[in-house]
Amino acid sequence: MVSLQENSWEEGICPICQESPTEAVSTDCGHVFCRVCLAQHVDKASASGVFCCPLCRKPCSEGVLGAGHICHSHQKRVRWFCEESRLLLCVECLVSPEHKSHCELAIENAISHYKERLGRRSRKLRKDAEELRRLGAQEPVQAESQLGAPPEDVPGEVCRAAAQLSSLVSDLERTARDLGASTLKYASDLMIRSAPQKLEAIYPKLQKRVNKPLLQQP
């Protein structure tokens, strides 16, 4: 393991991973780390019951991880994500009756899980947006025969639908790229918002196609 560098925090480098800090957090003594690196250190330190700065060994509180990483009810670090309630849970939340029959994922697993789902959904909707643009570029009569709408209504409706899909794709991609514990709930909400049954209401006239239907579950 790479030894911690005493001056690396001044150079904008996390002393634990020796890289530029991701979601940088500062300990009570002022040293800067990646949030994930410091959280892993907290996990190891929790066995002894004493959490100290990895660099200078001065005592610290778990609160340095940020408000979004501490359970408001029990003041303990959150470690799981509940898919039903879409909340971050600490160890005491996990054993409470209200979460007894719920599906919980360790935060690290939840991040990987939602990154994969967001990626699949964005790729599918990007193809749908491209197909809509292709349809919008066709002659009005061709578009009418495929979409069943009056020629003068087709181009505008198709362009608006394609623009809405493109905006949603950008949101999916951005969320997947920046996904962390604090944005898991938003990622879950976004998956619901981008579900085929939700999107069909945006452009009901575009559901009939000659080829495979738009908005199939990816």
N, C-alpha and C positions, 0 to 999 in steps of 0.2 A: 504493500500500500504506500502511496506517495505521502511523504511527511508533510505536515501542514506548514505552509510558509508564513512567517510572522508578518511580512510586509506585503503579502499578495492582496490583502483587502484594500490597500491603498492604491493598487494598480488596477482595480476593477476586476479582480479574479477571485472566484470562490476558492478559499483555502482547502476545501475538501476535494472537489473534483478538478481543480486547477483550470477551470474554464470560466468564461464570462457568466456571471450569475443569471439564472433563469428565475423569474419571479423573486427578485432579490428581497431578502429580509435582513434586518439588523438586530443583533442581540442587544441586551441591556448595556453591554460594555462598548457597543459601537462597531463590532465586527460584522461584515456583510457576507452572506452565504446564499446559495440557491435555496429556495424554500424546501424542495424535495430533499436536498442533501442534509439540511438541518433537521428536517422531520425524521429522517432515518437515524440521525444521531440521537434525537429525542427518544425514539423507539428503543435503542440500545441502552440508553441511560435510564429508562424507566424501570429496568430490572433492579437497579440499585436505589431507586427512589430519589436520586439527586441529579438534576440537570445543570450542567455547567457549559460555558462557552467552549467549543472544541479547540479554540485557538489559545486563549489565555487562562481557561479553567475557572473563570469567575462565575459564581452562581447566576442562573437565569431562570425565568419562568417560561412555561410553554406558550404563554400569551404572545411571545415574540413571533410566533408563526402567523399571527394575524387573526383578526376577529372571525373571519370566515373559516378558520381551522380549529376553533374552540367552541365546544358545545355551550350555548347560552344557558341551558338549564342546569348543567352539572359542572361547568367550568373545567372540562376535560377535553383532551384532543379528540377530534372526530376521526374515525378510522374506516367507517363504512358508508355506503350510499344505498338508501332504501329506494327500490324502483317503484314501489306502490305510492309512497308518500312523497317521493322525490326530495328527501331530506338527508342531510349528512348526520350520522349517528356516532355517539361515543359508546364506550363499553356499557354504560348504564342504560342508555337509550335502547341498545340492542336487546337487552333482556327484559325490557318493559312489556307489559301485556299488549299494548297497542301495536307493537311490531312483531308479535309472536309468530304470526302466520305469513309474514311478508318475505319477499326475496331481497336479501341484502348482498351487496358485492363489496369486497375490500376496495377502497378508493383507487388504488393503483390498477386493479382489475377493471373497475368501472370506467376509468379513463380510457384504457385500451379498448374495451368493449364498445364504448360510444364513439371513439375515433373511427373504428372500423365501420360501424353502422352509418355514421355521418358521411364517411367516404363513399360507401356504396350508394347511399341515397343521392348524394350530389352528382355522382357519375351518371346515374339513371336519369335524373332530371335535366342534366346538361344535354343528354341525347334527345330528350323530349323537346327541349327548347330549340335545339338545332333543327329538329323535324318540323316544328311549328314555323320556324323561319322559312324553311324550304317550301312549306305549303303556302305561306303568305306571298312568296315570290312567284307562284304559279299564276297562270291566266285566271281571271275571275270565274270563267265558266268551268275550268277544271276544278278550282277550289269548291265551287258550288256543288259539283257532282260528288265530291268526296265528303263535304261537311254538311250538306243539306241546308245551307243558309243562302239568302239572297246574295247575288254577286257583290252588291255595293256594301254589304255588312261584313263580308269575310276578311278583307285585308286588315281593317282596323282592329277587329276582334282578335285575329291571329297575332298581330304585332303586340297588342296589349298583353295577351296571354304569354307570349314568348318573353316579354320584358319582365313580367311578374315571376316567371320561372327562373330567369337569369338572376334576378335579385335574390331569390331564395337560394339558388345555388351558391352565390357569393357568400351568403350568410352561413350556409352549411360548411363551406370550405374554410371560412375564417374561424368558425367555432371549433372545427376539428383541429385546425392548426394551433390554436391558442388554448385548447382544452386543459383545464385543471380542476382541482377539487371544487373551487368556488363557482365554476361555471357548469357543473354537471347537471344541475336542475334546468338551466337554460337549454342545455343540449337535449335533455329529455323532452322538454316542451317543444323544442324545434322539430324533433322527430315526429311528434304528434301533429304539429302544424303542417308538416310537409308530407303527411300520409296521403296516399292516393284518394281515399274517400273524402278527405278535407279539401283537396285541390279541385275535385270535380265540380264543386259548387262555384268555383271562380269562373269557369267557362263551360257551362253545361252544353252549349251548342257544338263544342269541339269533341264530343265523346265518340261520335261515329266516324270511323276511319276506314279506308279501303284496306290498308295494311294492318299490322297488330295494333291494338288499342294503346292510346297514351295512358300514362299514370298507372301502369301495372305495378304491383308490389315488387320492389327490387330484390 
